[in-house]
Amino acid sequence: MTDLNPRKLLLNAYVYAVLFFILAPIVVILPMAFSETDYLTFPPEGFTFDWFGAFFGNSRWMKATTFSLQIAVLTAITTCVIATMSTYALMRGAGRLGALFQGLLIAPIVVPHIALAVALYLFFRQTGLSSTITGYVLAHSVIAMPFAVFTIAAALSSVDATLEDAAMSCGASRFAAFRLVTLPIILPNVLSGGLFAFILSFDEPVISFFLAGIRDKTLPRMMFDDIEQNLTPIIPAIAVLLTGISIFVLVAAALLRRMADSRRTVSPEA
Amino acid sequence: MVEERRVAGTTAGAAPGAEISIRGLDKSFGTLKAVDDVSIEIPSGEFLALLGPSGSGKSTVLMMMAGFEVPTGGQILIDGQDCTRLPPQKRNIGMVFQHYSLFPHMTVLDNVAFPLKMRGVGRAERRRRAGQALEVVRLSGYGDRMPAQMSGGQRQRVALARAIVYEPRLLLMDEPLSALDKNLREEMQLEIKRLHVELGITVVFVTHDQGEALTMADRIAILRGGQIQQISPARELYERPANLFAAGFIGEMNMIPANWDGSCLMLGQGERILPPESAFVSQPVQGSTTLAIRPERLGVVPAGTPGAVRANLTEIVYAGAGTLIIARLDDGTEVRARVPSAGLPPLSAGERIGLTLPPEAMLVYGEIAA
């Protein structure tokens, strides 16, 4: 309506400026991956896929990638399961500690990751979880939990609670009612939460920095080391791959949520 | 087909409807007593309506019968078996919810077949019986649709089909028609009634709509504040309400304050009325009582007619076949009469008239109207 409103124009300009400053470095770094030089340069000189080859051909990089993938997949699964259970308990349960529990689940969004990292470092060193897959998965799940909880809560709030009563009156046990009725309806959001968790875990640097041992390093941790030591275009090459994966996963998550919305179009009154 | 279904059912030979015995049922939420010492005996095959204003505890009683609420006291027996603490999925009860509660991610056929799936019935048999149940609610051919593609009335039929598909002996309905518009509601009332007759199962139906209760139920239980006020067939409920609440809750009722002196009733304006013995619903002690009479039982006569109660005519509402006469007694009590328009003398507001009270229509309560 008020497209010519100067305040709105100014706001739009501001938003685009912010986006530009955030995205410009990415736009700059990505082409560097194809440079024929063995140092970083912009604009890139020549064009080659050699640095991708170097990445895939190097066993240390591959080991770190596999390690990160393992952690990310396990984090995604753990987060899905725990977030679904917690959100269900929060929204359908009658517990008196609901508010406290919700606070605990969501706190990792507020607490700086560095503080969490230090705390986990001290705790894991005592319990022998440092630089183990279990340690990483636990730490990353804690970080990913709020995002998954929000995604699942959005779905669960639109599912009529009497659906499970109806299922039980049809002879389903309480768990069967959840598994056959509620879960299928919210499943796209659960999976979307899992994908978020995967991405968060896969390129999480701060906690990995503290938990990493000498041998088992995650991909972001390896990248740090490489930046400090040689800084070749292998780094932008990995950045290209990570960006691609992130975009793919986030688009998948968005599609899943859209699918979920269309599944839940039956409002009880309509 | 119905006969065949009954024989094929799990309860071959027995009556298709469950016998329910509710004994001294209590339910408290904190300090609030939602249900207070409710006892109802429901014979096999009866259609019972639980009627009451919101907060009367009618839904809580139903939820306890279904197993979603655990009573704080009392017992619920279904066919002699104590079900008070049995979880809902073990009660073999069909239930229809207020907002249908169809599973939105399943087709209509899968919705209806769900209870059979839970009972381990094979896929082919499931589809056959679900199709049959859809036929009973006149929705054959709709099996492949999703609930979102159905209208409100159709969804309620699907919910009904899902509730009866495994041939339960008891069907519970929680205000199932309140979300439908008036025409659809009346159509569904007849539909449910037809199903009840056809299947012969016991039905307990919660509603706050007295018309619905009168139309559908064999007996009606009126609840207020968690307590049963009266359980009677529709006609008795209307013609002889057990107390003033029931009297006022069902239909229109004139409630005239009067004084009982042990032998006759004295109205505020001095007329003496001698009600027959049968008019005393509750035996009044000497003092304040209430004389109740339905508006359509009153007659309008010229003022001064012997035996008639004097009143001031305040309003005449002509409505074709009938006319509503609104009059006031000298003590301010409003009295309404619904009389046939034919043969009514010309009347105008402000006129003195006489009201005749046929003795057989009088009801006397030993309580004062609120």
Interface residues (C-beta under 8 A of the other chain):
Chain A: D160 T162 L163 D165 A166 A167 M168 S169 C170 G171 A172 S173 R174 A176 L180 V181 P184 I185 R263 R264 T265 V266 P268 E269 A270
Chain B: A66 G67 F68 P87 P88 Q89 N92 I93 G94 M95 F97 H99 Y100 S101 L102 F103 P104 H105 F114 P115 M118 R119 M146 P147 A148 G152 R162 A163 Y166 L172 A179
